[in-house]
Amino acid sequence: MIIDGKKVAFSVLEELKDKVKKSVKKPGLAVILANDDYSSKIYVASKEKHSVALGYKSCIYRFDSSITQGKLIELIHELNENPDINGILVQSPLYPHLDENEIIELINPKKDVDGFHPVNVGKLFAGLNPYAICCTPKGIMKLLKAYDIELEGKNALVIGRSNIVGKPIASLLTNENATVTLAHSKTKNLKEHTKKADIIVSATGHPRLITADMVKKDVVVVDVGIIRQFDGRLVGDVDFEKVKNIASYITPVPGGVGPMTIACLMENTYELFLLQNKGQI
Ligand code: NAP
């Protein structure tokens, strides 16, 4: 079965739209774009579009390369204090002269809509309730839940150990009682691991890393990778056309995890809005 990320994301967004419509006060999302990267500009535009569509207050701060670390720090302090802003997102990467880690650590963890602040990362790792869970891993968990995919006791293989996907999804799967293996570029004989996996979450950005001969029958495959090919087409880490005949469930690229990431960002903004306005909505 092909996991339809667009459909699940649509239902998350529709539910949010309904809730926001009923609320007099509206959630506010601030996005900071301090780089010249083409993909980042597209991601930020999409975040703005979704915020506006949901009736959120959307504030986009676009900077050229003359922006200083000091100015950015000032802005974070202002946004932390601004009651109309519930979520603060710093689009990664920043210009090379800026220190992204310092900026993230200055965000109030209750406004850290991306779930990247060490407080939220720590809470996730400890199995506690973070104020916000990183959007892509949260989206993956929602997809697995939407399709009633059992996790307890299953062998889950996560490929890729980035802070934004691999490590947090490994924690979330562990918290749901899966037996998790975390593989990366130094892992020896990846096929040995993929062959044993009941669930594979691949987040490497390496096109067609996972081929049909590497997976067992009825495996669940979540492909996080997004790679734009020379002809403009998007592909994932998985050889979708062949692996789909073996897997019980598989996410396509595009239309799988991607739409869930943005839907979860919108959901996180709403949840932080509720948290910051307890009892007043
Ligand atoms: P990243 O920070 O570059 O991390 C890639 C990870 O993959 C690293 O841990 C790396 O290992 C591992 N890796 C690379 N080649 C490998 C190989 N041949 N075998 C095993 N592991 C390998 O990337 P990321 O930010 O996590 O993103 C990964 C992919 O997901 C990208 O294509 C990105 O565009 C996509 N993505 C999609 C969404 C979405 O919403 N769908 C969201 C975020 C990211 P080392 O640690 O050893 O280097």
Residues whose N, C-alpha, C, O or C-beta is under 5 A from the ligand:
A	BS01	NAP	T136 I159 G160 R161 S162 V165 A183 H184 S185 K186 A203 T204 G205 H206 V224 G225 I226 I227 V257 G258 T261
